[in-house]
């Protein structure tokens, strides 16, 4: 991944974090060890998507970037957000847009374009 693209990912992560703060959905307390031990995608059985974004996604992505490790080849969180919205769960449109930007930036040309 190019330096320019990594910088764009950092900017998009910052925008996502800022939007979570603006909505007042960030938590000061980390999830419990039990919640973090979930084996389900997005820890959907133990935490809300906003908590997962804050404590799992943002944290892990920042860790990878700070250590200079490669980012995942693909990222596809948007389909899960769309599923949540379709089921009646309210998910902020700007959060969806930020996540969509991150999906595209990280996946780049690696993605097949297939939808779940």
Rosetta constraint file for C-alpha pairs under 8 A:
AtomPair CA 1 CA 5 HARMONIC 6.33 0.50
AtomPair CA 1 CA 6 HARMONIC 6.61 0.50
AtomPair CA 1 CA 70 HARMONIC 7.73 0.50
AtomPair CA 2 CA 6 HARMONIC 6.24 0.50
AtomPair CA 3 CA 7 HARMONIC 6.16 0.50
AtomPair CA 4 CA 8 HARMONIC 6.29 0.50
AtomPair CA 5 CA 9 HARMONIC 6.24 0.50
AtomPair CA 5 CA 105 HARMONIC 7.00 0.50
AtomPair CA 6 CA 10 HARMONIC 6.30 0.50
AtomPair CA 6 CA 65 HARMONIC 7.83 0.50
AtomPair CA 7 CA 11 HARMONIC 6.25 0.50
AtomPair CA 8 CA 12 HARMONIC 6.16 0.50
AtomPair CA 8 CA 105 HARMONIC 7.43 0.50
AtomPair CA 9 CA 13 HARMONIC 6.10 0.50
AtomPair CA 9 CA 102 HARMONIC 6.45 0.50
AtomPair CA 9 CA 105 HARMONIC 6.39 0.50
AtomPair CA 9 CA 106 HARMONIC 7.18 0.50
AtomPair CA 10 CA 14 HARMONIC 6.20 0.50
AtomPair CA 10 CA 62 HARMONIC 7.86 0.50
AtomPair CA 11 CA 15 HARMONIC 6.24 0.50
AtomPair CA 12 CA 16 HARMONIC 6.21 0.50
AtomPair CA 12 CA 98 HARMONIC 6.46 0.50
AtomPair CA 12 CA 101 HARMONIC 6.99 0.50
AtomPair CA 12 CA 102 HARMONIC 6.27 0.50
AtomPair CA 13 CA 17 HARMONIC 6.17 0.50
AtomPair CA 13 CA 58 HARMONIC 6.74 0.50
AtomPair CA 13 CA 98 HARMONIC 7.87 0.50
AtomPair CA 13 CA 102 HARMONIC 7.44 0.50
AtomPair CA 14 CA 18 HARMONIC 6.05 0.50
AtomPair CA 15 CA 19 HARMONIC 6.15 0.50
AtomPair CA 15 CA 98 HARMONIC 6.88 0.50
AtomPair CA 16 CA 20 HARMONIC 6.28 0.50
AtomPair CA 16 CA 95 HARMONIC 6.33 0.50
AtomPair CA 16 CA 98 HARMONIC 5.57 0.50
AtomPair CA 16 CA 99 HARMONIC 7.23 0.50
AtomPair CA 17 CA 21 HARMONIC 6.34 0.50
AtomPair CA 17 CA 54 HARMONIC 7.14 0.50
AtomPair CA 17 CA 58 HARMONIC 7.62 0.50
AtomPair CA 18 CA 22 HARMONIC 6.14 0.50
AtomPair CA 19 CA 23 HARMONIC 6.22 0.50
AtomPair CA 19 CA 94 HARMONIC 7.25 0.50
AtomPair CA 19 CA 95 HARMONIC 6.66 0.50
AtomPair CA 20 CA 24 HARMONIC 6.36 0.50
AtomPair CA 20 CA 25 HARMONIC 5.65 0.50
AtomPair CA 20 CA 26 HARMONIC 5.96 0.50
AtomPair CA 20 CA 50 HARMONIC 7.26 0.50
AtomPair CA 20 CA 54 HARMONIC 7.88 0.50
AtomPair CA 20 CA 95 HARMONIC 7.43 0.50
AtomPair CA 21 CA 25 HARMONIC 6.22 0.50
AtomPair CA 21 CA 26 HARMONIC 5.68 0.50
AtomPair CA 25 CA 50 HARMONIC 6.70 0.50
AtomPair CA 25 CA 51 HARMONIC 7.77 0.50
AtomPair CA 26 CA 50 HARMONIC 7.39 0.50
AtomPair CA 26 CA 51 HARMONIC 6.98 0.50
AtomPair CA 26 CA 54 HARMONIC 6.89 0.50
AtomPair CA 27 CA 51 HARMONIC 7.37 0.50
AtomPair CA 30 CA 55 HARMONIC 7.15 0.50
AtomPair CA 31 CA 35 HARMONIC 5.92 0.50
AtomPair CA 31 CA 36 HARMONIC 6.41 0.50
AtomPair CA 31 CA 47 HARMONIC 7.94 0.50
AtomPair CA 31 CA 51 HARMONIC 7.95 0.50
AtomPair CA 31 CA 55 HARMONIC 7.80 0.50
AtomPair CA 32 CA 36 HARMONIC 6.34 0.50
AtomPair CA 33 CA 37 HARMONIC 6.04 0.50
AtomPair CA 34 CA 38 HARMONIC 6.86 0.50
AtomPair CA 35 CA 43 HARMONIC 7.30 0.50
AtomPair CA 35 CA 46 HARMONIC 4.97 0.50
AtomPair CA 35 CA 47 HARMONIC 6.70 0.50
AtomPair CA 36 CA 43 HARMONIC 7.32 0.50
AtomPair CA 36 CA 46 HARMONIC 7.76 0.50
AtomPair CA 38 CA 43 HARMONIC 5.39 0.50
AtomPair CA 38 CA 45 HARMONIC 7.24 0.50
AtomPair CA 38 CA 46 HARMONIC 6.73 0.50
AtomPair CA 39 CA 43 HARMONIC 6.70 0.50
AtomPair CA 40 CA 44 HARMONIC 6.31 0.50
AtomPair CA 40 CA 45 HARMONIC 6.74 0.50
AtomPair CA 42 CA 49 HARMONIC 7.04 0.50
AtomPair CA 42 CA 52 HARMONIC 6.32 0.50
AtomPair CA 43 CA 47 HARMONIC 5.95 0.50
AtomPair CA 43 CA 48 HARMONIC 7.98 0.50
AtomPair CA 43 CA 52 HARMONIC 6.88 0.50
AtomPair CA 44 CA 48 HARMONIC 6.55 0.50
AtomPair CA 44 CA 49 HARMONIC 7.12 0.50
AtomPair CA 47 CA 51 HARMONIC 6.14 0.50
AtomPair CA 47 CA 52 HARMONIC 6.48 0.50
AtomPair CA 48 CA 52 HARMONIC 6.36 0.50
AtomPair CA 49 CA 53 HARMONIC 6.06 0.50
AtomPair CA 50 CA 54 HARMONIC 6.17 0.50
AtomPair CA 51 CA 55 HARMONIC 5.90 0.50
AtomPair CA 51 CA 56 HARMONIC 7.75 0.50
AtomPair CA 52 CA 56 HARMONIC 5.13 0.50
AtomPair CA 52 CA 57 HARMONIC 6.39 0.50
AtomPair CA 53 CA 57 HARMONIC 4.76 0.50
AtomPair CA 53 CA 58 HARMONIC 5.85 0.50
AtomPair CA 54 CA 58 HARMONIC 5.41 0.50
AtomPair CA 54 CA 59 HARMONIC 6.83 0.50
AtomPair CA 55 CA 59 HARMONIC 5.55 0.50
AtomPair CA 56 CA 60 HARMONIC 5.86 0.50
AtomPair CA 57 CA 61 HARMONIC 6.01 0.50
AtomPair CA 58 CA 62 HARMONIC 6.02 0.50
AtomPair CA 59 CA 63 HARMONIC 6.15 0.50
AtomPair CA 60 CA 64 HARMONIC 6.25 0.50
AtomPair CA 61 CA 65 HARMONIC 6.23 0.50
AtomPair CA 61 CA 71 HARMONIC 7.37 0.50
AtomPair CA 62 CA 66 HARMONIC 5.98 0.50
AtomPair CA 63 CA 67 HARMONIC 6.15 0.50
AtomPair CA 64 CA 68 HARMONIC 6.07 0.50
AtomPair CA 64 CA 69 HARMONIC 4.98 0.50
AtomPair CA 64 CA 70 HARMONIC 6.74 0.50
AtomPair CA 64 CA 71 HARMONIC 6.49 0.50
AtomPair CA 65 CA 69 HARMONIC 6.19 0.50
AtomPair CA 65 CA 70 HARMONIC 7.64 0.50
AtomPair CA 65 CA 71 HARMONIC 7.44 0.50
AtomPair CA 71 CA 106 HARMONIC 7.20 0.50
AtomPair CA 72 CA 106 HARMONIC 7.02 0.50
AtomPair CA 72 CA 107 HARMONIC 7.79 0.50
AtomPair CA 73 CA 106 HARMONIC 6.69 0.50
AtomPair CA 73 CA 107 HARMONIC 5.71 0.50
AtomPair CA 73 CA 110 HARMONIC 6.40 0.50
AtomPair CA 74 CA 103 HARMONIC 7.33 0.50
AtomPair CA 74 CA 106 HARMONIC 6.06 0.50
AtomPair CA 74 CA 107 HARMONIC 4.21 0.50
AtomPair CA 74 CA 108 HARMONIC 7.83 0.50
AtomPair CA 74 CA 110 HARMONIC 6.56 0.50
AtomPair CA 74 CA 111 HARMONIC 6.21 0.50
AtomPair CA 75 CA 102 HARMONIC 7.53 0.50
AtomPair CA 75 CA 103 HARMONIC 4.81 0.50
AtomPair CA 75 CA 104 HARMONIC 7.59 0.50
AtomPair CA 75 CA 106 HARMONIC 6.08 0.50
AtomPair CA 75 CA 107 HARMONIC 5.62 0.50
AtomPair CA 76 CA 80 HARMONIC 7.89 0.50
AtomPair CA 76 CA 103 HARMONIC 5.55 0.50
AtomPair CA 77 CA 81 HARMONIC 6.57 0.50
AtomPair CA 77 CA 99 HARMONIC 6.79 0.50
AtomPair CA 77 CA 100 HARMONIC 7.58 0.50
AtomPair CA 77 CA 103 HARMONIC 6.77 0.50
AtomPair CA 78 CA 82 HARMONIC 6.14 0.50
AtomPair CA 78 CA 96 HARMONIC 6.79 0.50
AtomPair CA 78 CA 99 HARMONIC 6.32 0.50
AtomPair CA 78 CA 100 HARMONIC 5.71 0.50
AtomPair CA 78 CA 103 HARMONIC 7.18 0.50
AtomPair CA 79 CA 83 HARMONIC 6.16 0.50
AtomPair CA 79 CA 115 HARMONIC 7.26 0.50
AtomPair CA 79 CA 116 HARMONIC 6.77 0.50
AtomPair CA 80 CA 84 HARMONIC 6.23 0.50
AtomPair CA 81 CA 85 HARMONIC 6.23 0.50
AtomPair CA 81 CA 91 HARMONIC 7.14 0.50
AtomPair CA 81 CA 96 HARMONIC 6.85 0.50
AtomPair CA 82 CA 86 HARMONIC 6.06 0.50
AtomPair CA 83 CA 87 HARMONIC 6.22 0.50
AtomPair CA 84 CA 88 HARMONIC 6.58 0.50
AtomPair CA 84 CA 89 HARMONIC 5.25 0.50
AtomPair CA 84 CA 90 HARMONIC 7.54 0.50
AtomPair CA 84 CA 91 HARMONIC 7.45 0.50
AtomPair CA 85 CA 89 HARMONIC 4.92 0.50
AtomPair CA 85 CA 90 HARMONIC 5.89 0.50
AtomPair CA 85 CA 91 HARMONIC 6.27 0.50
AtomPair CA 91 CA 95 HARMONIC 7.22 0.50
AtomPair CA 91 CA 96 HARMONIC 7.18 0.50
AtomPair CA 92 CA 96 HARMONIC 6.40 0.50
AtomPair CA 93 CA 97 HARMONIC 6.19 0.50
AtomPair CA 94 CA 98 HARMONIC 6.11 0.50
AtomPair CA 95 CA 99 HARMONIC 6.09 0.50
AtomPair CA 96 CA 100 HARMONIC 6.00 0.50
AtomPair CA 97 CA 101 HARMONIC 6.19 0.50
AtomPair CA 98 CA 102 HARMONIC 6.33 0.50
AtomPair CA 99 CA 103 HARMONIC 6.10 0.50
AtomPair CA 100 CA 104 HARMONIC 6.29 0.50
AtomPair CA 101 CA 105 HARMONIC 6.06 0.50
AtomPair CA 102 CA 106 HARMONIC 5.91 0.50
AtomPair CA 103 CA 107 HARMONIC 5.90 0.50
AtomPair CA 104 CA 108 HARMONIC 5.53 0.50
AtomPair CA 107 CA 111 HARMONIC 5.43 0.50
